[in-house]
Amino acid sequence: MLSVKNLSKKYNWKNENGKRVTVTAVNSVSFNIVENQTYSLVGESGSGKSTLARLIMRLEEPTAGDILLDNINLSKMSRQELRKKRAEFQMVMQDGQGSLNPQMTIYDIIVEPIKNFLSLSRTEEQRRVQELATQVELPLQVLSRLPHQLSGGQQKRVCIARAISINPRLIVFDEVASGLDTTIKKKVLDLLLRLRQQISSSYLFITHDIDVAVYMAKNIMVMKDGMIVESIEGLKSFADFQHEYSKMLIQFLPPKSPENR
């Protein structure tokens, strides 16, 4: 389905001394995502994960490399062509509230992509939004509220509902559980796993937490300094990780409390 080939992103700026500096955020990354599968991409902050996500979504332009969806090169598409293709790939960002229009009701936020990409009657739109709210475990009464009137966990659920609303083939989740307390985080992760059984979308789940990465997927990519340093399909346990960086991420996991062991 999705094939990323030798993708790179470099940023140029001048430092405080006026010297031109080049930083490579993503360095010749290649991988494939298969239809109806879940993948985790894990690495510390600054490893290039979020930049890679934005490149895949064409929110940023790559310095080099290609992004192919069914052998169609997304990185060569015009904005008009890309807009038509966006129904097939969606993204849920880390900042739930920041990615929601503060002046729109929750209903209008969820229905927006439906209006843009699906040909439904007003009644069908309303039914679809209510179905989505139920799917992501949002009370129907919140549909008339504004984003700031919702909790952090509810805001994430709105973002998820919006992303799945048009049945995309790929959803990229960028640190979607970050910033949530432990209980809410597990509820959101479990919700995503349940939804994965109900919808025919592939997931790319981006996280700095290798424990969360393994919880969400058995196909794991580990990213460091802009490069994929380890890629495992069908992971069975932490013992499958071989790269020293992967082992370091495991080593620095906080100890589990007795009730979570």
C-alpha positions as CSV (number, residue, x, y, z in Angstrom):
1,M,0.0,0.0,0.0
2,L,2.4,2.7,1.2
3,S,6.0,2.7,0.3
4,V,8.6,5.2,1.6
5,K,11.8,5.3,-0.4
6,N,15.0,7.0,0.7
7,L,13.1,9.9,2.3
8,S,15.1,12.7,3.6
9,K,14.5,16.2,5.1
10,K,17.1,18.8,5.7
11,Y,16.7,22.2,7.4
12,N,19.0,25.1,6.7
13,W,19.3,28.2,8.9
14,K,21.9,30.6,10.3
15,N,23.2,30.1,13.9
16,E,23.8,32.9,16.4
17,N,27.2,33.5,14.7
18,G,25.6,34.0,11.3
19,K,27.1,30.7,10.1
20,R,24.9,28.6,7.8
21,V,23.9,25.3,9.5
22,T,22.3,22.2,7.9
23,V,20.4,19.8,10.1
24,T,19.2,16.4,8.8
25,A,16.0,15.5,10.5
26,V,15.2,12.5,8.4
27,N,18.0,10.6,6.7
28,S,17.3,8.3,3.8
29,V,14.4,6.4,5.5
30,S,12.7,3.5,3.7
31,F,9.9,1.2,4.8
32,N,6.6,-0.3,3.6
33,I,3.2,-0.3,5.2
34,V,0.9,-3.2,4.2
35,E,-2.9,-2.9,3.9
36,N,-4.9,-3.5,7.2
37,Q,-1.8,-3.7,9.4
38,T,-0.6,-1.8,12.5
39,Y,2.9,-0.4,12.8
40,S,4.7,1.4,15.6
41,L,7.5,3.9,15.1
42,V,9.4,4.6,18.3
43,G,12.2,6.9,19.2
44,E,13.2,9.6,21.6
45,S,12.2,13.2,21.2
46,G,14.3,14.8,18.4
47,S,14.8,11.4,16.6
48,G,12.8,12.7,13.5
49,K,9.5,10.8,14.1
50,S,7.2,13.7,13.8
51,T,9.0,15.2,10.9
52,L,8.7,11.8,9.1
53,A,5.0,11.8,9.9
54,R,4.5,15.3,8.4
55,L,6.5,14.3,5.3
56,I,4.2,11.2,4.8
57,M,1.2,13.5,5.2
58,R,2.7,16.0,2.7
59,L,2.4,18.7,5.4
60,E,6.1,19.3,4.7
61,E,8.0,18.7,1.5
62,P,10.9,16.2,1.5
63,T,14.4,17.2,0.5
64,A,14.8,13.9,-1.3
65,G,13.0,10.6,-1.7
66,D,9.5,9.4,-2.6
67,I,6.3,8.5,-0.9
68,L,4.2,6.0,-2.9
69,L,0.6,5.0,-2.3
70,D,-0.3,2.1,-4.6
71,N,2.7,3.1,-6.7
72,I,1.4,6.6,-7.1
73,N,4.0,9.1,-6.0
74,L,2.4,11.5,-3.5
75,S,5.5,13.6,-3.3
76,K,5.1,14.6,-6.9
77,M,1.4,15.5,-6.8
78,S,0.1,19.0,-7.1
79,R,-1.9,20.4,-4.2
80,Q,-5.1,20.0,-6.2
81,E,-4.3,16.3,-6.9
82,L,-3.2,15.7,-3.3
83,R,-6.5,17.2,-2.0
84,K,-8.5,14.5,-3.8
85,K,-6.1,11.8,-2.4
86,R,-6.3,13.0,1.2
87,A,-9.4,11.0,1.9
88,E,-7.1,7.9,1.9
89,F,-4.7,9.0,4.6
90,Q,-5.4,11.0,7.7
91,M,-3.5,12.1,10.8
92,V,-4.2,12.5,14.5
93,M,-1.8,14.9,16.1
94,Q,-0.3,15.1,19.6
95,D,-2.0,18.3,20.6
96,G,-5.7,17.5,20.7
97,Q,-7.0,20.9,21.5
98,G,-4.5,22.7,19.3
99,S,-5.6,20.7,16.3
100,L,-9.3,21.5,16.8
101,N,-10.9,24.8,15.6
102,P,-11.8,26.5,18.9
103,Q,-14.8,28.3,17.2
104,M,-16.4,25.2,15.8
105,T,-18.7,22.8,17.6
106,I,-17.6,19.2,18.0
107,Y,-20.3,18.2,15.5
108,D,-19.0,20.6,12.9
109,I,-15.4,19.4,13.5
110,I,-16.3,15.8,12.9
111,V,-18.7,16.4,10.0
112,E,-16.2,18.6,8.1
113,P,-14.2,15.8,6.3
114,I,-17.5,14.0,5.7
115,K,-18.8,17.1,3.8
116,N,-15.6,17.4,1.9
117,F,-15.1,13.8,0.8
118,L,-18.4,11.9,1.0
119,S,-21.7,12.6,-0.8
120,L,-24.2,12.2,2.0
121,S,-27.6,13.8,2.7
122,R,-27.9,16.0,5.8
123,T,-29.7,13.2,7.6
124,E,-27.0,10.7,6.6
125,E,-24.4,13.1,7.8
126,Q,-26.1,13.5,11.2
127,R,-26.4,9.7,11.5
128,R,-22.8,9.2,10.6
129,V,-21.5,11.8,13.2
130,Q,-23.7,10.1,15.9
131,E,-22.3,6.7,14.9
132,L,-18.7,8.0,15.1
133,A,-19.3,9.6,18.5
134,T,-20.6,6.3,19.8
135,Q,-17.7,4.4,18.3
136,V,-15.1,6.6,20.1
137,E,-17.2,6.6,23.3
138,L,-18.2,10.2,23.3
139,P,-21.5,11.2,24.9
140,L,-23.8,12.6,22.2
141,Q,-24.4,15.8,24.2
142,V,-20.8,16.9,23.7
143,L,-21.5,17.3,19.9
144,S,-23.0,20.8,20.6
145,R,-20.0,21.9,22.7
146,L,-16.8,23.7,21.8
147,P,-13.3,22.0,22.1
148,H,-12.3,23.9,25.3
149,Q,-15.4,22.5,27.1
150,L,-14.1,19.0,26.7
151,S,-11.4,17.1,28.7
152,G,-8.1,16.2,27.2
153,G,-9.2,12.6,26.7
154,Q,-12.4,13.7,25.0
155,Q,-10.5,16.0,22.7
156,K,-8.4,13.1,21.6
157,R,-11.5,11.1,20.9
158,V,-12.9,13.9,18.7
159,C,-9.7,13.9,16.7
160,I,-9.9,10.1,16.3
161,A,-13.6,10.3,15.2
162,R,-12.7,12.9,12.6
163,A,-9.8,10.8,11.3
164,I,-11.9,7.6,10.9
165,S,-15.0,9.5,9.6
166,I,-14.1,9.0,5.9
167,N,-12.7,5.4,6.2
168,P,-9.1,6.3,5.3
169,R,-6.7,3.5,4.3
170,L,-3.9,4.9,6.5
171,I,-4.1,6.8,9.8
172,V,-0.9,8.3,11.3
173,F,-1.1,8.8,15.1
174,D,1.6,11.2,16.3
175,E,2.1,10.8,20.1
176,V,-1.7,10.5,20.5
177,A,-1.5,9.3,24.1
178,S,1.2,11.7,25.2
179,G,0.2,14.1,28.0
180,L,-2.7,12.0,29.2
181,D,-2.7,10.5,32.7
182,T,-2.0,6.7,32.9
183,T,-5.7,5.7,33.2
184,I,-6.9,7.9,30.3
185,K,-3.9,6.9,28.2
186,K,-4.7,3.2,28.4
187,K,-8.4,3.8,27.6
188,V,-7.4,5.8,24.5
189,L,-4.9,3.1,23.4
190,D,-7.5,0.3,24.0
191,L,-10.1,2.3,22.0
192,L,-7.7,2.5,19.1
193,L,-7.1,-1.3,19.2
194,R,-10.8,-1.9,19.3
195,L,-11.4,0.5,16.4
196,R,-8.7,-1.3,14.4
197,Q,-10.8,-4.4,14.5
198,Q,-13.8,-2.5,13.2
199,I,-12.3,-0.4,10.4
200,S,-10.1,-1.4,7.4
201,S,-7.4,1.2,8.0
202,S,-3.7,0.6,8.5
203,Y,-2.1,2.4,11.5
204,L,1.2,4.1,11.9
205,F,1.5,4.7,15.6
206,I,4.3,7.1,16.6
207,T,5.5,7.2,20.2
208,H,8.6,7.9,22.3
209,D,7.5,5.0,24.7
210,I,8.7,1.6,23.5
211,D,6.3,-0.1,26.0
212,V,3.4,1.7,24.2
213,A,4.9,0.8,20.8
214,V,4.9,-2.9,21.6
215,Y,1.4,-2.7,23.2
216,M,0.0,-1.2,20.0
217,A,1.7,-3.3,17.3
218,K,3.9,-6.3,16.5
219,N,5.5,-4.5,13.6
220,I,8.0,-2.1,15.1
221,M,10.4,0.5,13.6
222,V,13.0,2.1,15.9
223,M,14.2,5.6,14.9
224,K,17.4,7.4,16.0
225,D,19.0,10.5,14.6
226,G,16.7,10.6,11.6
227,M,17.3,6.9,10.6
228,I,15.5,3.6,11.1
229,V,18.0,1.7,13.1
230,E,15.9,-1.5,13.6
231,S,12.7,-2.9,12.1
232,I,11.0,-6.0,13.3
233,E,7.9,-7.7,11.9
234,G,5.9,-10.1,14.2
235,L,7.6,-9.0,17.5
236,K,7.0,-11.6,20.2
237,S,8.8,-10.0,23.2
238,F,11.3,-7.3,24.1
239,A,14.0,-10.0,23.7
240,D,13.5,-9.7,19.9
241,F,15.1,-6.2,19.9
242,Q,18.8,-6.4,18.9
243,H,20.0,-2.9,18.4
244,E,21.7,-1.2,21.3
245,Y,19.5,1.9,21.0
246,S,16.4,-0.3,21.3
247,K,17.8,-2.0,24.3
248,M,18.5,1.4,25.9
249,L,14.9,2.4,25.4
250,I,13.8,-0.7,27.1
251,Q,16.3,-0.3,29.9
252,F,15.0,3.1,30.8
253,L,11.4,2.1,31.0
254,P,9.9,2.9,34.5
255,P,9.3,-0.2,36.6
256,K,5.8,-1.5,36.5
257,S,3.7,-1.4,39.7
258,P,2.8,-4.8,41.1
259,E,-0.9,-4.5,39.9
260,N,0.3,-3.9,36.3
261,R,2.7,-6.7,36.1
